[in-house]
Amino acid sequence: MLLAANINNKFIEFGIFDNEKLIGNFKIKTDINRSIDELSFLIKNLIMERNIKLQDIDDVIGSNVVPELTIFFEKLIKNLFNKKVIFVGTGIKTGLDIKCENPKEVGSDRITMAVAALSSTKSPLLIVNMSHVTTIDMINKDNKFIGGLIFPGIDLCQEVLKKESAKLPNVEIVAQEKIIGNSTRSAMISGLYRSYINACKGIISDIKNSNDLNNDKINIVLTGDFSELLDDVENSNIHRDKFLIFEGLKIIYNLNKNNKNK
């Protein structure tokens, strides 16, 4: 079995593959103050709850955008499975043609999701990851990754609103029918939701216009915790895959598994 891990500033997400099938997933909060023993115990229990034994894990592949956690995570995996982690990065085959000013600067999570999207969806396409940090990346009609945009996710905006406005209530992230809120709470809910969704739709529209795609259908792959909030985008084909990062990690693992011990 393959354990795929996506490490970001808020969560460490895990997916477990039995051959090509994702048979389990879970996530834990990213917390550098936890000890390796504590996290090992937690992860062990979460894996065993899914009727999987630790010795069933043959390999581990990871995407990591928190450099200070690299060594910690390597020790964690060594402690749990006595395995070495394959990290998406320099020296790892991805099959993705990255046409950016400095390809090494592109986050491994963005690369991984692009690999998965391109494997199942026809270009030109946009990969929209609606998570704590939102990314919108483009693969052009020639199957080249040409870059994208990065901006705060809706929950990050929610946190800032709560932190910087002590007298305002904490509100949930939901869509509401009325645009104009007739209470402080409903005004905040509407503002939070609509500002984020309109930002996403506006950016997608700008990308299409600037790349002469306004009269053509473009594929959009949605993923992330808040991807269900985006229900339609004009003149686009929408595909949803909440496990896109895991699928990409599996593809990249398959490209590199024969070289892992070299």
WOKA-V713784 format. One record per backbone hydrogen bond with DSSP energy under -1.0 kcal/mol. CO is the residue of the C=O (numbers start at 0). NH is the residue of the N-H. If there is no record, write none. Layout:
BEGIN
co={CO	CO}
nh={NH	NH}
END
This chain:
BEGIN
co={0	0	1	2	3	4	5	6	9	10	11	12	13	14	15	15	16	17	20	23	25	27	30	34	35	36	37	38	39	40	41	42	43	44	46	46	47	52	53	58	59	60	61	62	65	66	68	69	70	71	72	73	74	75	76	77	85	88	96	101	102	106	107	108	109	110	111	112	113	114	116	123	124	125	126	127	128	128	129	131	133	134	135	136	137	138	139	143	144	146	148	150	152	153	154	155	156	157	158	159	164	182	183	184	185	186	187	188	189	190	191	192	193	194	195	196	197	198	199	200	201	202	203	204	205	206	207	208	212	217	218	219	220	221	222	223	225	232	236	238	240	242	243	244	245	246	247	248	249	250	252	255	258}
nh={57	58	16	60	14	62	12	64	29	7	27	5	25	3	22	23	1	20	17	15	13	11	33	38	39	40	41	42	43	44	45	46	47	48	49	51	50	55	56	2	85	4	87	6	68	69	72	73	74	75	76	77	78	79	80	81	61	91	144	104	105	110	111	112	113	114	115	116	117	118	120	218	138	220	136	222	130	134	225	152	150	128	148	126	145	124	142	139	98	137	135	133	156	157	158	159	160	161	162	163	167	186	187	188	189	190	191	192	193	194	195	196	197	198	199	200	201	202	203	204	205	206	207	208	209	210	212	211	215	236	125	238	127	240	129	226	228	235	219	221	243	246	247	248	249	250	251	252	253	254	256	258	261}
END
